[in-house]
Amino acid sequence: MKAVFGVLSLLVVLAIVGVLAKKQMSSLPAPPAAPGAAAGAPPATPKEQVQQFKQAVDAAVVPPRPMPDEPK
């Protein structure tokens, strides 16, 4: 008897979550186009994407500041 109530309660909770998820997904607007991509520009090739990523990483990497000499 306990197992029947457990399974039924699980199904009820699953139904509630399903209804809420469906309602949430239907209220979302369509995602806008990528802000950085121009309408007429062709998509970048994987090689170009790797190059852009490497350039971004190189620009983000900053050499460490030199440590000040300790007074003796």
Secondary structure, 3 states (H helix, E strand, C coil): CHHHHHHHHHHHHHHHHHHHHHHHHHHCCCCCCCCCCCCCCCCCCHHHHHHHHHHHHHHHCCCCCCCCCCCC
